[in-house]
């Protein structure tokens, strides 16, 4: 069996329900879709190369100056641009974690040494206090994902503050990936946005993909008070990298406060339902706070579920993991019930 680097690969094999991509189960807000369609009607025009209208909308919503906002063709593009702008000689990653951090760093070849902090099964895959010891004098760039992908676990806020402070003291750029933060019930508690002004070495990575179900439009953004770093990123980004439909949809999404709250409440209810049902099935799962659940199961569970038309994420290709680790997205209730039915059949 060949595993994919990411979830959401709906093109390789037939499926009925895709649980491999962690997208808002309520789908794309209608007003956002309408805005994207208006953007399509302007297909003959070049996009605003500076994303001015979009950045102003993000600025109002995030309460961050527009000059400290950078937009990209998905958060992944900004990861690669940031690596090329910083050109670190030594970087630190936590494992398991989002694969694009390592992929981006590897584009630098042997000029960048990559250190790994392994989150162990014995410690429940949580980031421990000993992570601070990994932040060394010659460290240039550090990536962390909060909540983590694929585990859905959150970093203790006090530990996160200590990490950010040590990165500042050592002169390392800390990239905090908060792409799943918007679907948390208490996301502000786990964000470092309030520290942006005091910490120019802090880069917060955000995306429209998850909360607004805009994976196909490709739109992400970053927040950073180091405007010189953002200028270096602009120099390596391609011009017109964010399409008009994406810019229009993103601008509209910034007004969707009611939808966001409804989504958070829905995800919390369905995540609780899945945890309860997984417990009844005897599956070992981890206490995710995100819109997905990380768990252990039989090594061939991916194939078994696939035969039933259910696409789940095989996590065996994450660094630090192996066969028998999986992730499923929180979907609508009837879809989640179907997942449980299929799992019962596969495990029976």
PyMOL commands that set and color helices and strands:
alter all, ss='L'
color gray80, all
select helices_A, chain A and resi 30-40+52-62+66-68+75-86+99-106+109-111+121-123+129-134+157-170+181-183+187-190+193-195+227-236+244-253+257-281+301-307+333-347
alter helices_A, ss='H'
color red, helices_A
select strands_A, chain A and resi 17-18+69-72+90-95+113-118+141-145+173-177+202-207+220-223+292-296+310-311+313-314+325-329
alter strands_A, ss='S'
color yellow, strands_A
deselect
rebuild
show_as cartoon
